[in-house]
Structures are given as structure tokens and as C-alpha cells.
Amino acid sequence: MYNSFPRDARTRELLKVFNIEGQIENRVDMSSLPDTSLEDEMKVKFVSASKKEKSQGTFSFFQRSRNALMGAADAVRRVAAKGAFGDDHRRTEALALTVDGMIWTGCTNGLLVQWDGNGTRLQEFQHHSSAVQSFCTFGTRIWVGYASGTVQVIDLKGNLLGGWVAHSSPIIKMAVGAGYVFSLASHGGIRGWSITSPGPIDNILRSELSAKESLYTVFENLKILTGTWNVGQGRASHDSLISWLGSVASEVGIIVVGLQEVEMGAGFLAMSAAKETVGLEGSAIGQWWLDTIGKTLDEGTTFERVGSRQLAGLLISVWVRKNLKPHVGDVDAAAVPCGFGRAIGNKGAVGLRMRVYDRMICFINCHFAAHLEAVNRRNADFDHVFRTMVFSRPSNLLSSSGMMRYLFLSCSLACSAYIFWLVHYFGLPFVLSVAAGVSSAVQMIRGANVHAEDGKPELSEADMVVFMGDFNYRLHSISYDEARDFVSQRCFDWLWERDQLRAEMKAGKVFQGMREGQILFPPTYKFERHLPGLAGYDAGEKKRIPAWCDRILYRDNRSTSSSECNLDCPIVSSILQYEARMDVTDSDHKPVRCIFSVDIARVDKSIRRQEFGKIISSHEKIRSSLEQLHYIPETIVSTNNIILQNQDMSILRITNKCGNDNVLFGVFCEGQTTVNEDGQASDHRPRGSFGFPRWLEVTPGTGIIKPGQIVEVSVRHEDFHTLEEFVDGIPQNWWCEDTRDKEVILVVSVRGSCSIETRNHRVRVRHCFSSKSGRLDSKSNNSKRTPSSVLQRSDVQPLNGSSDVVDDLRNLHSP
């Protein structure tokens, strides 16, 4: 990250945020600022007035506003540093309790941590680099949802069982129901996944559905018009836009326009960088271009604009024909600055990503480094754009946006006037260095928690990528006069051999894996404005060599040129037209357009669901596996009734009679009643989510019983009355408590390790506060007074689906 202010111990503390009165805490020592220089294409002449000619009052005002801007920039840097490199990346985002009594937490850096019931950290696992957003537990499996849209399944020991990309946005919630785990994404999408996944059923279904692929595969064809134009800070006439776009608009379904140098200048670039820090973008001139192109395309009637993005002088926008719009969605934008320390948008790229017929297509508009000798810089610009362009916006940007908006609004009035004064007083390099510091800090924030799957750039995951723009690659080893002669003779093949971009692509240094149509048009740079024909090439003092600076390249799903369109290779494209509009003279560049014919293979989901249902109902192995979802091992619970007195404990035994499957059990409290003097229970109060009453401790509350084994659950009375409590700030002692006998109904719920069904057994537990109540009156068992330490059984009944004794327990209260 470029920063004109050295961040050493000597200068770090000199950057301070101004206080409410606008007074600064420390003045910045100007002698500590190093001299800086801009790229060649941004050099400006500057004449500075003497400091002695500035009035003290004016200088004081600008000094305060200057420090305000610098203080805001430093504050944004601190926010970025904290969000990207501090302890924030280990913040807990999600928590879950598993059936074995362990607690799992997920962190913003993707770390999974296992804790025991006492809060002791046991072990940690790292299966993914994105932030953990949600957990869901079912049986012996833990489902984890990440901010990247990925779902992973792990076992209770932390071993990774499987994972897949479930959504294109963060997974914020997961829940179990009807044999599925449902995932909810931040964009509102919900999907269901079988609780057996990953497992043998997945392989069977994949194989069977693949064999029927031809039944549910549908092929679509559409035409896409892409256009690029470096407008040189000018504006286009209506005739120019008709020649470039309007003349072929009726033939296509999607139109993508990329413009460069829409607006430039030191003040605009600095303000644009500052606005980017708070998520603001665009300009009045950029809006003029969008409106004017929209009128040319009959926007609102024939086409509809679905997305746009501006970064300083770069602008990209997409229009979709109205009858195609229902099949286009998930439009998102991104921007990557490449100028002045990778922070200013005079060079860089803007992109739009969109889903067309369920396939992802990305369009990138670029402007790379200028001048004949800057080949390596152009290659580096492409590499930076390709690796760092991120369309999804991280959550920590939202959490920090409030602070950043306050910082921006706090100094916006001072910035507006002050930016132009800085250009005059300190020079353009200083202004852009401040803006670069702010913009770079925000880039840190935006990229802090964004991790593509396995470290892959997002652009590599798209089904089709189109790069357009002023790439600025020139012709090498040729003079101006030679180039003019070959152009006039239309000897493009010889010129093509001198093209820098062709040579760099052939060497594998840039635009790897991408293709370009055959160039049959003259070089598109550099022309004198409003001069028609090839005579308009630069004949001034510099005599810039004509070059194909303005290009359009693409990549689809094909691995070879002979690949056919199918669900494994869902997008296959071909170029119908690739040309420059040489009759347009509004800029020193000629606009270029390319029309693609795109074949897309998609799935008819209704037909695939029908075939899916047929496979489920007819395949024996699948039916057998699904039957396991309803199997519950034979289980025995040792008693129906337990009596406790103060600090007594009884044992509840749960036996797994099955010889080949685990039993998962859980104990919860269904409700509590008060026992009257006559032994009758009344005033029933459901416990719901309140858990066990304070006087009762059940340990363990959940667990796993292996085949043929027994688990003992202790049911213990807790003597909490001796503890002093506070109610509304007033201390309450044990004698203030209700001393009547209590009775609760515990529900023992059991199921198999893969079962979606449960069976419940209810156990009545009575706390006898006085010895006279130490009995359970029952018509069914005629029990007499029983010592509290003796376990009262009900013939050790097996647990089955019809075991529901709620009504019987209520009848037991009658004399």
C-alpha cells in the first residue's frame, strides 16, 4: 500500500483527529513529508505561491481543515488495521451444543473450537478460511455455514466429512426439518440438503441423474454486445452512439458498455478516492453518459439497465432486453484501483457479475498503464485486477461503514474547498497521497474477511469472463512512418506481429487462457479529434505510433476449441463481429465493439425433480437407506417415578438393547406443578425453553449410548435455599421461598444415530419438602411411602412409540 506519510515512530503520533472545536492536537511537521512523483501520464505543471503571501487567517483555516482530512484518513487506517490484522479475526460468530455435551464455536477466520461443559478449550480445527456464520447439529454430525456460502459437515471429533458451495452469499441460518438441513443465505435464498449427505445415497443419485441428463437439459442461445471506448473526457454525439451501439442493438439481448477517462483531473480523482471510502461512487458526467446511452438504446421500453459501476474515470454498465430480464439476476459490482500505489482510480478496473440462465458471467472494464515501455506494468495491472477483484462485500465493511460515513461527512465541507487549495499550495502528489491513504485503508477493510474458495480468485470461478478496455498495449520495433504506411495499405498482418499484447499473451504473461477475435480493423489510437479517416492519426510533435490499445478478450468454459455445450461445459461462445467504428471522431480513441453468440446449457428443474422422485421411489438401495431414517433402536428406561428429599439423588438408567446402532438421548423438563396438602398436583406450568427448575439437577442431559450398554443419569435435588438472592435489588433468603412440594415431568427422548424420528418416555420426579409428603399416591401401582433413596420402577418397561404416560401421570394424583 502506497503511503506518502512514513509510519515510523517519529511521525506516527503526529497524525491526530481534530477535536470538536476544530483545534488539532499536534501540527504535522511538513519537513517530514518526502517528495513524491506521479506516473508519467499524470504529471502536471504547478506553480506555488510563497507562504509569506498567504494571510495568517487563511492559512489557519486551511491548516485546520488539512489536519481534519489527514486525521480522518488516519482514523480510517486505524479502523482498517484493527479489522484486518487485530484480534477481530478470532471473534466468535456462532455457537452450538452437540449431543455428546460438547460446545462448538466458530470464529471470523473460519476457526472451529471445541469446549467441554465446564468451559475448557479442548481443541480447534481449521477446515475453511471464511468466517463461520451458523451451526446446525443433527445426531453425530455438525453442519457449518460460512460467509463464503460454503457448507461443511464434520463429525463430533472434528473430522471433515464433506463440503460444497451451497449459496453465492453468506449462510446466516441453518435448521433441521423433515429429513433435511435447510440453509438460509443473506440474499434470502433457502436450500435443503439431505441429512445423510455426504453419504452413499449421494453417489447413487449422482450416477442415476447423470444417466438421465438429456431429459432435463435445455439449451439457450443469446447474443451479447460488448463495447469499449476511451472517451478522453469528452462527450459523444447522438450519431456517434448510434454508429457504435444503436446500429446493432436490435440484434442482441444484452449490451455491456465500458468507458475510460469519463472524467479526470486532480481534484476529481482525490474526491473520488475519498468517496469510495464510504461506499459512494459516480459523478454527474458519469450519469450523463448512462442517461445518454440509455436513450440511444430505448431504455425503459426495449432495454432495462440492471447495473453499473464507476471508479473515477472508469464506468461500466449493462442493459438487458426486457423479455430476457426474468432470466438475469444476482447483479453485483466491483472495482480495483491500480493507479498511484494501487489506490487511485485513474487506472484500474470496474466489473459487473451477473447470473444469466443460472450461469455466472463477468464483464470487466479496464484501463492499464500507458506508454510504450510500460509493458511489465500493464501485465502487473492485469494480474492485480484478476487476483483482487471481489464482488461480494464483507460483513466487517458494514460494521465499519457507520464510522467511516461519519468521518467522511465530518470533513466533507472542508475537503471540498481544501482539495483544490492543496493542489495549489502543496502540489498534486501530496493531495493524491492523502486520498491514496484513505482509499488503501478501505481496500484493506473490504478485503479483510473475503476469501475465495481454496484461495482462487472470484473471476476464475465464473463460467464466462469478458475483459474490455484501453489496455494500452502498443506496437514495438516500428517507427511512426512505417506504421502509417502499413495502416494505409491495410497490411494488418505485419502490424499484428509487432503487437505487444499478442507477444505477451503468447509468452503466457497476461490474459492467460483468454481469446480474441481476428483484428480486421486499423489501430484505434491515437487520433486528432474531429478529423475523419486515417488521416486523423496523431501528426503532432509527439507523433504517437498507432496501436490497438482498445481491445475485447474473453474466456468461456471450453477447454478445447472443439468442446460442445453441455452441463459440464455450460457456456460456449463464438464471435460474430469484432470491429472498430472508425467514423466516430469525438475522442482520440475509436470505439470498439464485439458481438458474441453464447450457447448456454441449463437445467429444467421441474423435469429434474420428477426424475429425482422416480429414482427415490424405485431404487432399492436408496429406499433401504431411507428406511434407516425411521429406525429407532430398542431402548429401556428404568423407572417412571422418582421421589427426592433435600439433597437426595436417584439414578435413572437408560439401556440400549440394540446390538449394532447407537442411541442418542436427551432429557428435558416438560413442566412443573405444585403438590397440595392432599397430595394432588395443581398449577401446571410448562417449562418450555427455561430448562430444569433450580432445585433439580440432571446429569448428563444428553449423550450417546453404544450398542448393548447402559447410561446412568443422576437426578439430584439441589439445596439452593441457603443462598441469598436478590429480587428487585432486595436480598431474599431461603425462608422467603415456596416450601410446598414440587413435581416435574422429565421427558427422555431417544432416537437412532441416523433417525429423523424420536420416541419419548416420561418420568415423574417429586420433591418432598416435608417427610409427610414422601409418597406418590397411585391407583396403578398402589405405592406406599417410599424412602427417597429407593428407585421406584414401573416394571422396567421398554420404550416404544406408544409410550405416552402424560394422562396416566395426571390420573395418579387422584386418591
Sequence and secondary structure as in RCSB ss.txt:
>XXXX:A:sequence
MYNSFPRDARTRELLKVFNIEGQIENRVDMSSLPDTSLEDEMKVKFVSASKKEKSQGTFSFFQRSRNALMGAADA
VRRVAAKGAFGDDHRRTEALALTVDGMIWTGCTNGLLVQWDGNGTRLQEFQHHSSAVQSFCTFGTRIWVGYASGT
VQVIDLKGNLLGGWVAHSSPIIKMAVGAGYVFSLASHGGIRGWSITSPGPIDNILRSELSAKESLYTVFENLKIL
TGTWNVGQGRASHDSLISWLGSVASEVGIIVVGLQEVEMGAGFLAMSAAKETVGLEGSAIGQWWLDTIGKTLDEG
TTFERVGSRQLAGLLISVWVRKNLKPHVGDVDAAAVPCGFGRAIGNKGAVGLRMRVYDRMICFINCHFAAHLEAV
NRRNADFDHVFRTMVFSRPSNLLSSSGMMRYLFLSCSLACSAYIFWLVHYFGLPFVLSVAAGVSSAVQMIRGANV
HAEDGKPELSEADMVVFMGDFNYRLHSISYDEARDFVSQRCFDWLWERDQLRAEMKAGKVFQGMREGQILFPPTY
KFERHLPGLAGYDAGEKKRIPAWCDRILYRDNRSTSSSECNLDCPIVSSILQYEARMDVTDSDHKPVRCIFSVDI
ARVDKSIRRQEFGKIISSHEKIRSSLEQLHYIPETIVSTNNIILQNQDMSILRITNKCGNDNVLFGVFCEGQTTV
NEDGQASDHRPRGSFGFPRWLEVTPGTGIIKPGQIVEVSVRHEDFHTLEEFVDGIPQNWWCEDTRDKEVILVVSV
RGSCSIETRNHRVRVRHCFSSKSGRLDSKSNNSKRTPSSVLQRSDVQPLNGSSDVVDDLRNLHSP
>XXXX:A:secstr
   SS  STTTGGG     TTS  SS   GGGS      GGG        GGGS HHHHHHHHHHHHHHHHHHHH
HHHHHHHHHHSGGGG EEEEEE TTS EEEEETTSEEEEE TT  EEEEEES SS EEEEEEETTEEEEEETTSE
EEEEETT  EEEEEE  SS EEEEEEETTEEEEEETTS EEEEETT SSHHHHHHHHHHHHTHHHHEEEEEEEEE
EEEEE TT    HHHHIIIIITTGGG SEEEEEEE SS  HHHHHHHHHHHTTT    HHHHHHHHHHHHHTTBT
TTEEEEEEEEETTEEEEEEEETTTGGGEEEEEEEEEEEHHHHTEEEEEEEEEEEEETTEEEEEEEEE   STT H
HHHHHHHHHHHHH   S  HHHHHHHHHHHHHHHHHHHHHHHHHHHHHHHT HHHHHHHHHHHHHHHHHHHTTT 
  GGG  GGGGSSEEEEEEE    B S  HHHHHHHHHTT HHHHHTTBHHHHHHHTTSSSTT EE    S   B
 B TT  SGGGB  SSS    B  EEEEEE S SSTT   SSSS EEEEEEEEEE TT  SSSB  EEEEEEEEE
EEE HHHHHHHHHHHHHH HHHHHHHHGGG    EEES SEEEE TT EEEEEEEE  SSS EEEEEEEEEEEEE
 TTS EEEEEE GGG S TTEEEE SEEEE TT EEEEEEEE   TTS EEETTEEE GGGS  SEEEEEEEEEE
EETT S  EEEEEEEEE SSGGG     TTT      TTS B STT EE TT   HHHHHHTT  
